[in-house]
C-alpha cells in the first residue's frame, strides 16, 4: 500500500502536469486523509488565486485528489470549498 508521502507527491505531480501552462506556483499541501476502508488517499492542495485587479493574491483555491492506495492512480480532482 502506498504511504502518505507517496500519495502527496503523486497529487502534486498530477496537479503540476494539469496546470503547467497556467503558471500556477506556491502550491501547498493542506490536508491528507485515508478513507475508512483504506482504499483511497484524499489529498488537498492549495494555490494562490489572483484578484481581478492583477498581482495581489487575496485567497487560495483548494483542490482535493482521490488516489487509489494500491495502484497510485489519481481517480478524481475536485474543488474543495473552505469556509
Backbone bond lengths (Angstrom), bond angles and torsions (degrees), N, CA, C in turn:
res aa  C-N    CA-C-N  psi(-1)  N-CA   C-N-CA  omega(-1)  CA-C   N-CA-C  phi
1 X - - - 1.461 - - 1.524 109.61 -
2 X 1.298 115.49 140.45 1.460 122.84 179.97 1.537 109.96 -69.80
3 X 1.344 116.47 138.98 1.461 118.91 177.10 1.529 110.79 -88.67
4 X 1.318 116.03 173.28 1.460 121.48 -173.86 1.535 112.55 -64.23
5 X 1.320 117.33 -34.99 1.466 119.85 179.01 1.527 111.00 -64.74
6 X 1.315 116.34 -41.90 1.468 120.56 178.26 1.526 110.72 -64.66
7 X 1.332 116.63 -41.60 1.463 120.86 -179.82 1.529 110.98 -64.42
8 X 1.321 116.82 -43.16 1.467 120.77 179.29 1.528 110.72 -64.00
9 X 1.316 116.57 -39.53 1.462 120.44 178.53 1.529 110.63 -65.28
10 X 1.316 117.13 -42.75 1.466 120.92 178.08 1.524 111.60 -61.31
11 X 1.330 116.73 -43.82 1.465 120.66 179.09 1.524 110.58 -61.79
12 X 1.319 115.97 -43.61 1.466 120.90 -179.89 1.529 111.17 -63.66
13 X 1.320 117.23 -44.38 1.461 121.25 179.18 1.525 111.34 -65.34
14 X 1.310 116.82 -40.09 1.466 121.80 178.44 1.530 109.78 -62.53
15 X 1.326 115.74 -47.82 1.466 121.13 178.72 1.527 110.63 -59.51
16 X 1.322 116.58 -47.94 1.471 121.12 -179.51 1.523 111.52 -58.84
17 X 1.317 116.85 -39.61 1.454 120.75 178.89 1.525 112.88 -65.73
18 X 1.318 116.11 -40.26 1.460 120.16 -180.00 1.523 112.95 -70.97
19 X 1.325 116.64 -34.76 1.465 121.42 -173.83 1.526 113.33 -107.02
20 X 1.310 117.92 14.80 1.464 121.90 -175.73 1.520 113.23 -56.49
21 X 1.302 117.52 -38.47 1.463 120.68 -177.06 1.528 113.65 -87.07
22 X 1.335 117.51 2.35 1.459 120.93 -178.67 1.533 113.20 -104.53
23 X 1.310 117.10 -0.42 1.459 120.68 176.16 1.518 115.34 67.10
24 X 1.321 117.50 28.50 1.467 120.78 178.90 1.522 109.05 -74.63
25 X 1.328 116.27 132.04 1.465 120.67 178.80 1.526 108.92 -137.25
26 X 1.304 115.60 179.37 1.468 122.40 179.74 1.529 112.31 58.33
27 X 1.329 115.92 41.81 1.461 121.20 177.50 1.521 108.31 -75.40
28 X 1.340 115.83 133.70 1.462 120.78 -178.00 1.523 110.65 -124.57
29 X 1.324 115.48 144.85 1.453 121.48 171.73 1.526 107.50 -79.37
30 X 1.323 117.39 126.60 1.463 121.31 -176.84 1.525 113.34 -110.21
31 X 1.337 116.59 -46.81 1.462 120.28 -176.20 1.522 110.35 -144.07
32 X 1.330 115.22 150.57 1.465 122.08 171.33 1.518 107.67 -135.57
33 X 1.320 115.06 142.43 1.463 119.46 179.17 1.518 109.23 -152.21
34 X 1.311 116.16 134.35 1.453 122.35 172.83 1.521 106.81 -97.23
35 X 1.335 117.56 127.63 1.463 119.15 -179.87 1.521 109.94 -61.87
36 X 1.327 116.30 157.16 1.469 121.38 -176.28 1.527 112.93 -57.08
37 X 1.328 116.41 -33.24 1.469 119.51 -179.96 1.530 112.73 -83.81
38 X 1.347 117.12 -3.59 1.459 121.82 177.29 1.522 114.81 74.61
39 X 1.329 117.48 10.09 1.466 120.76 -175.86 1.524 114.02 -87.10
40 X 1.333 116.92 -23.49 1.462 119.61 -173.34 1.525 111.96 -138.44
41 X 1.325 114.00 144.52 1.459 121.12 167.39 1.521 107.17 -97.28
42 X 1.321 117.24 136.13 1.457 123.35 172.94 1.521 106.56 -110.69
43 X 1.303 116.31 112.06 1.465 123.18 -174.05 1.528 108.64 -114.88
44 X 1.334 117.05 123.78 1.462 121.01 178.42 1.518 109.81 -106.25
45 X 1.329 115.47 125.53 1.462 123.16 175.58 1.519 108.20 -115.64
46 X 1.330 116.48 152.69 1.461 120.30 175.44 1.518 109.57 -131.55
47 X 1.337 114.16 159.80 1.464 120.99 177.35 1.528 108.01 -151.82
48 X 1.334 117.65 152.34 1.461 120.29 -177.88 1.527 111.74 -73.38
49 X 1.318 114.68 145.60 1.463 122.08 177.62 1.514 107.62 -117.08
50 X 1.320 116.06 130.17 1.456 120.85 -179.59 1.518 110.89 -74.86
51 X 1.332 114.42 149.12 1.459 119.26 173.29 1.521 108.51 -70.95
52 X 1.296 116.11 166.18 1.464 119.88 177.56 1.519 111.05 -65.03
53 X 1.324 116.90 -24.16 1.465 121.16 -177.81 1.523 112.52 -74.14
54 X 1.336 116.93 -18.03 1.457 117.28 178.66 1.504 114.22 138.56
55 X 1.314 116.48 -120.13 1.459 122.04 -165.32 1.524 115.52 -82.57
56 X 1.303 119.67 -3.21 1.465 120.19 -178.61 1.534 109.13 -82.02
57 X 1.340 116.06 126.28 1.456 121.03 178.52 1.524 108.39 -91.34
58 X 1.320 116.42 112.99 1.454 121.08 -175.87 1.524 114.04 -98.70
59 X 1.314 116.84 -26.34 1.462 119.44 -175.79 1.525 110.05 -154.11
60 X 1.327 114.97 174.50 1.455 120.59 177.23 1.521 108.68 -116.53
61 X 1.302 115.02 146.53 1.463 122.38 174.03 1.528 106.78 -100.60
62 X 1.330 117.08 142.75 1.455 121.66 -177.33 1.520 110.44 -118.98
63 X 1.325 115.55 137.20 1.462 122.42 176.60 1.520 108.26 -126.03
64 X 1.319 116.38 136.52 1.455 120.67 177.58 1.528 108.83 -113.51
65 X 1.324 115.37 131.92 1.457 123.07 -176.85 1.527 109.13 -111.87
66 X 1.319 115.65 134.53 1.462 121.81 175.91 1.526 106.81 -105.61
67 X 1.331 115.63 119.61 1.463 121.47 -174.49 1.523 109.94 -123.29
68 X 1.319 116.33 130.36 1.458 122.48 177.55 1.531 108.74 -68.16
69 X 1.326 117.30 125.65 1.475 120.93 -175.85 1.521 113.16 -69.64
70 X 1.324 117.71 -24.08 1.465 120.84 -178.42 1.525 112.52 -87.74
71 X 1.326 117.30 -44.38 1.462 120.83 -173.82 1.534 113.68 -97.90
72 X 1.342 116.74 -21.48 1.453 120.50 -175.91 1.520 113.07 79.00
73 X 1.320 116.95 7.46 1.464 120.83 179.74 1.527 110.40 -73.12
74 X 1.335 115.88 132.65 1.463 120.82 173.90 1.523 106.33 -80.79
75 X 1.324 115.79 115.58 1.461 120.98 -174.91 1.523 112.88 -91.65
76 X 1.329 116.24 -28.19 1.461 118.50 178.85 1.525 110.71 -159.90
77 X 1.342 113.80 158.60 1.453 122.80 172.23 1.520 105.42 -136.54
78 X 1.323 116.40 124.00 1.460 120.39 -177.66 1.528 110.12 -131.07
79 X 1.316 114.67 158.68 1.466 119.74 174.15 1.519 107.86 -74.16
80 X 1.303 116.61 133.55 1.464 122.53 178.47 1.514 107.58 -106.01
81 X 1.321 116.61 117.20 1.462 122.22 178.52 1.523 109.39 -80.75
82 X 1.312 116.54 130.08 1.459 122.01 177.14 1.510 107.76 -124.47
83 X 1.302 116.46 125.10 1.468 120.46 -179.51 1.516 111.88 -87.87
